[in-house]
Amino acid sequence: MNPGVKQSLAALCLVTILAMPSIGQREKSKAAEHSRFEQFKQLAGEWVGTTLMNGKPGKEMHVRYKVASGESAVVETIFPDAAKEMVTVIHRDPLFRR
């Protein structure tokens, strides 16, 4: 076998072996991300709490969480039904993953 081919094969094997742990880590990361999103979906419903201002109770705050889009997103609405409600959509879209 040509010495250049042997070196190329050895380098390819080394790169493959070194890449294997990171591939496993990515799979664990995806599983952890899925688990966190599933936990987040469990917040679905109406929530009421009191804000803290300088360590003291402040205003009453209402938050609504709704699972949407075939359970692929969670819609968070702060101050629901108010004139200035704030809406955030949380999703697990692999196209936006870094």
C-alpha positions in Angstrom: 0.0 0.0 0.0 1.2 3.5 -0.9 2.7 5.3 2.2 0.5 8.4 1.4 -2.6 6.3 1.4 -1.6 4.8 4.8 -1.1 8.2 6.3 -4.4 9.4 4.9 -6.2 6.4 6.4 -4.5 6.8 9.7 -5.5 10.5 9.8 -9.1 9.6 8.8 -9.3 7.0 11.6 -7.9 9.5 14.2 -10.4 12.2 13.2 -13.3 9.7 13.3 -12.3 8.5 16.8 -11.9 12.0 18.1 -15.3 13.1 16.7 -17.2 10.2 18.3 -17.5 11.7 21.8 -18.8 15.0 20.5 -21.5 13.2 18.4 -22.6 11.4 21.6 -22.6 14.7 23.5 -24.8 16.3 20.8 -27.4 13.5 21.2 -27.3 13.9 25.0 -27.8 17.7 24.6 -30.8 17.1 22.3 -32.3 14.8 24.8 -31.8 17.2 27.6 -33.3 20.1 25.5 -36.3 17.9 24.8 -36.7 17.1 28.5 -36.5 20.8 29.5 -39.1 21.7 26.8 -41.4 19.0 28.1 -41.1 20.4 31.6 -41.8 23.9 30.3 -45.0 22.7 28.7 -46.2 21.5 32.1 -46.6 25.2 33.1 -49.8 25.4 30.9 -52.5 27.3 32.7 -53.0 30.6 34.6 -50.5 31.8 37.1 -50.8 34.6 39.6 -47.9 36.0 41.7 -46.6 39.1 43.4 -43.6 40.9 42.1 -40.8 41.9 44.4 -39.5 45.5 44.4 -36.4 46.1 46.5 -37.2 42.9 48.5 -40.8 44.1 49.2 -44.0 42.8 47.7 -45.1 44.8 44.7 -47.9 44.4 42.2 -49.9 41.3 41.5 -48.8 39.7 38.2 -50.9 37.4 36.0 -49.2 35.1 33.5 -50.8 32.5 31.1 -49.0 29.6 29.4 -50.7 27.8 26.6 -49.3 24.8 24.6 -49.9 25.5 20.9 -49.0 24.3 17.4 -49.4 20.6 17.9 -47.5 20.8 21.2 -44.4 22.2 19.4 -44.6 25.7 21.1 -45.6 27.3 24.3 -47.2 30.8 24.3 -46.5 32.9 27.4 -48.8 35.9 27.9 -47.9 38.3 30.7 -50.8 40.6 31.8 -53.3 38.6 29.7 -56.4 40.5 28.5 -54.8 43.9 29.4 -54.3 46.7 27.0 -50.5 46.1 27.0 -50.1 42.3 27.3 -46.7 40.9 26.5 -46.6 37.7 24.4 -43.6 35.4 23.9 -43.6 32.1 21.9 -41.1 29.4 23.0 -40.4 26.6 20.5 -38.1 23.8 19.7 -37.4 24.5 16.0 -34.2 22.8 14.9 -33.8 25.3 12.0 -33.0 28.0 14.6 -30.6 25.9 16.7 -27.0 27.0 16.7 
